[in-house]
Amino acid sequence: MTSTETAGPAGDDSGPRPGEGEAREPAAAREFVLPLVVRLERTAPPERTDALETAARAVLALLSDPRAADGGAWADAVRDWQDSRIRKVVRRARGAEWRRATALPGLTVTGRAAEVRVFPPVPLDGWPKELARLQVSGTELDDSRAPGEPPAGSPVLWLNPALEMSAGKAMAQAGHGAQLAWWGLSAADREAWRAAGFPLSVRTAAPAAWEQLAGGGLPVVRDAGFTEIAPGSCTVVADHPALRGAPLPSSP
């Protein structure tokens, strides 16, 4: 499975990003990407919704990690990534591949059964060999039953019901949505979300509700069209209770 998309709120995938304009050396026009690896053992693959939600929380875990903050070991890589495109690539691993991946610096986030490891951003042309060799296609995930209604008052990442996406594509899009929600929150709301363990749900919106969600002032992920769907497609609406009525985050 693979997804290498760019996202931007309010239909924009260009413009200023968090940290832009600071006095620091530019990344020499190198494009950076956030690697995510989902564990897919042959005998026990995770449910699709579990994998999507775990990927979204993995992105939030990295963004909130002290190593990603100013002065941290990952800070420069994270800034260079966010100053360009918030591009994410999802790969899969099992067995020894997974063990080699988890030996690299990063964070592993566990859902109900899903495991996703997120790594600090890397240059698009400079992946660690342990990750570059991982499979990027050939695996799909399903839910054995409908995921049900999300908990009342909890953040929800709403998927566009008109689009068909592979599990890897949808994982990356959910990560984009979580990131836009994070950017739109106040420091206090971010800390409250982090302290609670980043509760969130990923659900496909009802067709009748999608237009209202997408036009309701919440952050919207608009895809750059690298894979699977047409450029400019709206894929996810990030519906965090604290964002309702709040200004949108800065366009990335």
TORKOL-4160 file (C-alpha; in steps of 0.2 Angstrom, whole numbers, padded with zeros to 4 digits, m for minus):
252
<pt num="1" X="0000" Y="0000" Z="0000"/>
<pt num="2" X="0006" Y="0017" Z="m0004"/>
<pt num="3" X="0001" Y="0035" Z="m0001"/>
<pt num="4" X="0012" Y="0050" Z="m0005"/>
<pt num="5" X="0000" Y="0064" Z="m0005"/>
<pt num="6" X="0001" Y="0083" Z="m0001"/>
<pt num="7" X="m0012" Y="0091" Z="0010"/>
<pt num="8" X="m0018" Y="0109" Z="0013"/>
<pt num="9" X="m0033" Y="0116" Z="0022"/>
<pt num="10" X="m0047" Y="0126" Z="0014"/>
<pt num="11" X="m0042" Y="0119" Z="m0003"/>
<pt num="12" X="m0024" Y="0126" Z="m0003"/>
<pt num="13" X="m0008" Y="0116" Z="m0004"/>
<pt num="14" X="0004" Y="0131" Z="m0005"/>
<pt num="15" X="0009" Y="0146" Z="0006"/>
<pt num="16" X="0016" Y="0149" Z="0023"/>
<pt num="17" X="0019" Y="0135" Z="0035"/>
<pt num="18" X="0022" Y="0134" Z="0054"/>
<pt num="19" X="0040" Y="0141" Z="0057"/>
<pt num="20" X="0041" Y="0149" Z="0040"/>
<pt num="21" X="0051" Y="0165" Z="0040"/>
<pt num="22" X="0063" Y="0160" Z="0054"/>
<pt num="23" X="0081" Y="0165" Z="0051"/>
<pt num="24" X="0088" Y="0148" Z="0046"/>
<pt num="25" X="0096" Y="0140" Z="0031"/>
<pt num="26" X="0083" Y="0133" Z="0019"/>
<pt num="27" X="0083" Y="0114" Z="0015"/>
<pt num="28" X="0091" Y="0117" Z="m0002"/>
<pt num="29" X="0075" Y="0114" Z="m0011"/>
<pt num="30" X="0075" Y="0096" Z="m0006"/>
<pt num="31" X="0058" Y="0088" Z="m0003"/>
<pt num="32" X="0055" Y="0079" Z="0013"/>
<pt num="33" X="0042" Y="0066" Z="0017"/>
<pt num="34" X="0035" Y="0058" Z="0033"/>
<pt num="35" X="0037" Y="0039" Z="0033"/>
<pt num="36" X="0024" Y="0028" Z="0042"/>
<pt num="37" X="0025" Y="0009" Z="0043"/>
<pt num="38" X="0011" Y="m0001" Z="0047"/>
<pt num="39" X="0013" Y="m0019" Z="0054"/>
<pt num="40" X="0004" Y="m0032" Z="0043"/>
<pt num="41" X="0008" Y="m0049" Z="0049"/>
<pt num="42" X="0000" Y="m0062" Z="0037"/>
<pt num="43" X="m0010" Y="m0071" Z="0050"/>
<pt num="44" X="m0017" Y="m0056" Z="0059"/>
<pt num="45" X="m0019" Y="m0040" Z="0049"/>
<pt num="46" X="m0028" Y="m0025" Z="0058"/>
<pt num="47" X="m0045" Y="m0019" Z="0054"/>
<pt num="48" X="m0045" Y="m0005" Z="0041"/>
<pt num="49" X="m0053" Y="0008" Z="0053"/>
<pt num="50" X="m0041" Y="0004" Z="0067"/>
<pt num="51" X="m0026" Y="0006" Z="0055"/>
<pt num="52" X="m0032" Y="0023" Z="0049"/>
<pt num="53" X="m0035" Y="0029" Z="0067"/>
<pt num="54" X="m0018" Y="0023" Z="0073"/>
<pt num="55" X="m0009" Y="0031" Z="0059"/>
<pt num="56" X="m0018" Y="0048" Z="0063"/>
<pt num="57" X="m0013" Y="0047" Z="0081"/>
<pt num="58" X="0005" Y="0042" Z="0076"/>
<pt num="59" X="0006" Y="0059" Z="0066"/>
<pt num="60" X="0000" Y="0068" Z="0082"/>
<pt num="61" X="0012" Y="0058" Z="0093"/>
<pt num="62" X="0027" Y="0064" Z="0082"/>
<pt num="63" X="0021" Y="0082" Z="0081"/>
<pt num="64" X="0019" Y="0083" Z="0100"/>
<pt num="65" X="0036" Y="0074" Z="0104"/>
<pt num="66" X="0049" Y="0085" Z="0112"/>
<pt num="67" X="0061" Y="0080" Z="0099"/>
<pt num="68" X="0051" Y="0088" Z="0086"/>
<pt num="69" X="0050" Y="0105" Z="0096"/>
<pt num="70" X="0063" Y="0119" Z="0094"/>
<pt num="71" X="0080" Y="0113" Z="0099"/>
<pt num="72" X="0075" Y="0094" Z="0098"/>
<pt num="73" X="0084" Y="0081" Z="0088"/>
<pt num="74" X="0070" Y="0080" Z="0075"/>
<pt num="75" X="0066" Y="0099" Z="0074"/>
<pt num="76" X="0075" Y="0104" Z="0059"/>
<pt num="77" X="0069" Y="0089" Z="0049"/>
<pt num="78" X="0051" Y="0093" Z="0055"/>
<pt num="79" X="0052" Y="0111" Z="0050"/>
<pt num="80" X="0060" Y="0107" Z="0033"/>
<pt num="81" X="0045" Y="0095" Z="0030"/>
<pt num="82" X="0032" Y="0107" Z="0035"/>
<pt num="83" X="0039" Y="0121" Z="0026"/>
<pt num="84" X="0037" Y="0112" Z="0010"/>
<pt num="85" X="0023" Y="0099" Z="0008"/>
<pt num="86" X="0016" Y="0088" Z="0022"/>
<pt num="87" X="0019" Y="0073" Z="0011"/>
<pt num="88" X="0017" Y="0056" Z="0020"/>
<pt num="89" X="0022" Y="0039" Z="0013"/>
<pt num="90" X="0014" Y="0023" Z="0021"/>
<pt num="91" X="0023" Y="0006" Z="0019"/>
<pt num="92" X="0020" Y="m0011" Z="0026"/>
<pt num="93" X="0031" Y="m0023" Z="0036"/>
<pt num="94" X="0031" Y="m0040" Z="0045"/>
<pt num="95" X="0042" Y="m0051" Z="0054"/>
<pt num="96" X="0060" Y="m0046" Z="0053"/>
<pt num="97" X="0056" Y="m0031" Z="0042"/>
<pt num="98" X="0046" Y="m0024" Z="0056"/>
<pt num="99" X="0060" Y="m0028" Z="0069"/>
<pt num="100" X="0072" Y="m0019" Z="0058"/>
<pt num="101" X="0061" Y="m0004" Z="0056"/>
<pt num="102" X="0057" Y="m0002" Z="0075"/>
<pt num="103" X="0076" Y="m0001" Z="0078"/>
<pt num="104" X="0077" Y="0016" Z="0069"/>
<pt num="105" X="0073" Y="0032" Z="0079"/>
<pt num="106" X="0054" Y="0034" Z="0079"/>
<pt num="107" X="0038" Y="0031" Z="0088"/>
<pt num="108" X="0027" Y="0016" Z="0088"/>
<pt num="109" X="0008" Y="0019" Z="0091"/>
<pt num="110" X="m0004" Y="0005" Z="0095"/>
<pt num="111" X="m0022" Y="0005" Z="0092"/>
<pt num="112" X="m0034" Y="m0009" Z="0096"/>
<pt num="113" X="m0024" Y="m0021" Z="0086"/>
<pt num="114" X="m0015" Y="m0010" Z="0073"/>
<pt num="115" X="0003" Y="m0005" Z="0076"/>
<pt num="116" X="0010" Y="0010" Z="0066"/>
<pt num="117" X="0028" Y="0017" Z="0068"/>
<pt num="118" X="0031" Y="0035" Z="0063"/>
<pt num="119" X="0049" Y="0041" Z="0059"/>
<pt num="120" X="0056" Y="0059" Z="0058"/>
<pt num="121" X="0054" Y="0066" Z="0041"/>
<pt num="122" X="0068" Y="0061" Z="0028"/>
<pt num="123" X="0072" Y="0068" Z="0011"/>
<pt num="124" X="0062" Y="0060" Z="m0003"/>
<pt num="125" X="0078" Y="0054" Z="m0011"/>
<pt num="126" X="0086" Y="0049" Z="0006"/>
<pt num="127" X="0076" Y="0035" Z="0014"/>
<pt num="128" X="0085" Y="0024" Z="0026"/>
<pt num="129" X="0088" Y="0007" Z="0018"/>
<pt num="130" X="0078" Y="m0002" Z="0031"/>
<pt num="131" X="0063" Y="0008" Z="0026"/>
<pt num="132" X="0067" Y="0010" Z="0007"/>
<pt num="133" X="0066" Y="m0009" Z="0004"/>
<pt num="134" X="0048" Y="m0011" Z="0012"/>
<pt num="135" X="0033" Y="m0015" Z="0001"/>
<pt num="136" X="0022" Y="m0001" Z="m0004"/>
<pt num="137" X="0009" Y="m0010" Z="m0013"/>
<pt num="138" X="m0001" Y="m0026" Z="m0014"/>
<pt num="139" X="m0010" Y="m0026" Z="0003"/>
<pt num="140" X="m0028" Y="m0020" Z="0007"/>
<pt num="141" X="m0037" Y="m0019" Z="0024"/>
<pt num="142" X="m0055" Y="m0021" Z="0027"/>
<pt num="143" X="m0067" Y="m0019" Z="0042"/>
<pt num="144" X="m0075" Y="m0035" Z="0048"/>
<pt num="145" X="m0090" Y="m0025" Z="0053"/>
<pt num="146" X="m0096" Y="m0007" Z="0052"/>
<pt num="147" X="m0086" Y="0004" Z="0064"/>
<pt num="148" X="m0102" Y="0012" Z="0072"/>
<pt num="149" X="m0105" Y="0030" Z="0077"/>
<pt num="150" X="m0090" Y="0040" Z="0084"/>
<pt num="151" X="m0091" Y="0045" Z="0102"/>
<pt num="152" X="m0101" Y="0061" Z="0105"/>
<pt num="153" X="m0090" Y="0076" Z="0107"/>
<pt num="154" X="m0074" Y="0067" Z="0101"/>
<pt num="155" X="m0063" Y="0073" Z="0086"/>
<pt num="156" X="m0068" Y="0065" Z="0070"/>
<pt num="157" X="m0059" Y="0064" Z="0054"/>
<pt num="158" X="m0072" Y="0062" Z="0040"/>
<pt num="159" X="m0068" Y="0054" Z="0024"/>
<pt num="160" X="m0076" Y="0059" Z="0008"/>
<pt num="161" X="m0089" Y="0046" Z="0004"/>
<pt num="162" X="m0087" Y="0049" Z="m0015"/>
<pt num="163" X="m0069" Y="0043" Z="m0016"/>
<pt num="164" X="m0062" Y="0026" Z="m0016"/>
<pt num="165" X="m0045" Y="0025" Z="m0008"/>
<pt num="166" X="m0033" Y="0011" Z="m0003"/>
<pt num="167" X="m0030" Y="0008" Z="0015"/>
<pt num="168" X="m0012" Y="0016" Z="0013"/>
<pt num="169" X="m0019" Y="0031" Z="0004"/>
<pt num="170" X="m0033" Y="0033" Z="0017"/>
<pt num="171" X="m0020" Y="0031" Z="0032"/>
<pt num="172" X="m0010" Y="0045" Z="0024"/>
<pt num="173" X="m0025" Y="0056" Z="0022"/>
<pt num="174" X="m0031" Y="0053" Z="0040"/>
<pt num="175" X="m0013" Y="0058" Z="0045"/>
<pt num="176" X="m0015" Y="0074" Z="0035"/>
<pt num="177" X="m0032" Y="0078" Z="0043"/>
<pt num="178" X="m0025" Y="0075" Z="0061"/>
<pt num="179" X="m0011" Y="0087" Z="0057"/>
<pt num="180" X="m0022" Y="0101" Z="0051"/>
<pt num="181" X="m0033" Y="0099" Z="0066"/>
<pt num="182" X="m0017" Y="0100" Z="0077"/>
<pt num="183" X="m0011" Y="0116" Z="0068"/>
<pt num="184" X="m0028" Y="0124" Z="0071"/>
<pt num="185" X="m0029" Y="0121" Z="0090"/>
<pt num="186" X="m0023" Y="0133" Z="0104"/>
<pt num="187" X="m0008" Y="0127" Z="0114"/>
<pt num="188" X="m0020" Y="0123" Z="0128"/>
<pt num="189" X="m0032" Y="0113" Z="0117"/>
<pt num="190" X="m0016" Y="0104" Z="0110"/>
<pt num="191" X="m0010" Y="0099" Z="0127"/>
<pt num="192" X="m0028" Y="0093" Z="0133"/>
<pt num="193" X="m0029" Y="0082" Z="0117"/>
<pt num="194" X="m0011" Y="0075" Z="0120"/>
<pt num="195" X="m0015" Y="0072" Z="0139"/>
<pt num="196" X="m0030" Y="0062" Z="0134"/>
<pt num="197" X="m0020" Y="0051" Z="0122"/>
<pt num="198" X="m0026" Y="0059" Z="0106"/>
<pt num="199" X="m0044" Y="0051" Z="0106"/>
<pt num="200" X="m0051" Y="0052" Z="0088"/>
<pt num="201" X="m0062" Y="0043" Z="0076"/>
<pt num="202" X="m0060" Y="0040" Z="0057"/>
<pt num="203" X="m0077" Y="0038" Z="0048"/>
<pt num="204" X="m0084" Y="0040" Z="0031"/>
<pt num="205" X="m0096" Y="0054" Z="0030"/>
<pt num="206" X="m0114" Y="0051" Z="0025"/>
<pt num="207" X="m0116" Y="0058" Z="0007"/>
<pt num="208" X="m0129" Y="0070" Z="0013"/>
<pt num="209" X="m0118" Y="0077" Z="0027"/>
<pt num="210" X="m0102" Y="0079" Z="0017"/>
<pt num="211" X="m0105" Y="0095" Z="0008"/>
<pt num="212" X="m0110" Y="0104" Z="0024"/>
<pt num="213" X="m0094" Y="0097" Z="0033"/>
<pt num="214" X="m0083" Y="0102" Z="0018"/>
<pt num="215" X="m0090" Y="0120" Z="0018"/>
<pt num="216" X="m0092" Y="0122" Z="0036"/>
<pt num="217" X="m0076" Y="0131" Z="0041"/>
<pt num="218" X="m0067" Y="0116" Z="0047"/>
<pt num="219" X="m0049" Y="0111" Z="0040"/>
<pt num="220" X="m0051" Y="0102" Z="0024"/>
<pt num="221" X="m0038" Y="0091" Z="0016"/>
<pt num="222" X="m0036" Y="0094" Z="m0003"/>
<pt num="223" X="m0026" Y="0081" Z="m0012"/>
<pt num="224" X="m0011" Y="0085" Z="m0023"/>
<pt num="225" X="m0015" Y="0070" Z="m0035"/>
<pt num="226" X="0001" Y="0060" Z="m0034"/>
<pt num="227" X="m0008" Y="0044" Z="m0033"/>
<pt num="228" X="m0026" Y="0036" Z="m0035"/>
<pt num="229" X="m0037" Y="0051" Z="m0035"/>
<pt num="230" X="m0038" Y="0067" Z="m0045"/>
<pt num="231" X="m0028" Y="0083" Z="m0040"/>
<pt num="232" X="m0038" Y="0095" Z="m0029"/>
<pt num="233" X="m0050" Y="0081" Z="m0022"/>
<pt num="234" X="m0056" Y="0085" Z="m0005"/>
<pt num="235" X="m0052" Y="0069" Z="0005"/>
<pt num="236" X="m0054" Y="0073" Z="0024"/>
<pt num="237" X="m0063" Y="0085" Z="0035"/>
<pt num="238" X="m0055" Y="0087" Z="0052"/>
<pt num="239" X="m0069" Y="0090" Z="0064"/>
<pt num="240" X="m0062" Y="0093" Z="0082"/>
<pt num="241" X="m0074" Y="0101" Z="0094"/>
<pt num="242" X="m0062" Y="0115" Z="0098"/>
<pt num="243" X="m0061" Y="0120" Z="0080"/>
<pt num="244" X="m0079" Y="0123" Z="0077"/>
<pt num="245" X="m0080" Y="0142" Z="0075"/>
<pt num="246" X="m0061" Y="0144" Z="0076"/>
<pt num="247" X="m0050" Y="0151" Z="0062"/>
<pt num="248" X="m0043" Y="0139" Z="0050"/>
<pt num="249" X="m0024" Y="0134" Z="0052"/>
<pt num="250" X="m0012" Y="0143" Z="0041"/>
<pt num="251" X="m0011" Y="0136" Z="0023"/>
<pt num="252" X="0004" Y="0124" Z="0022"/>
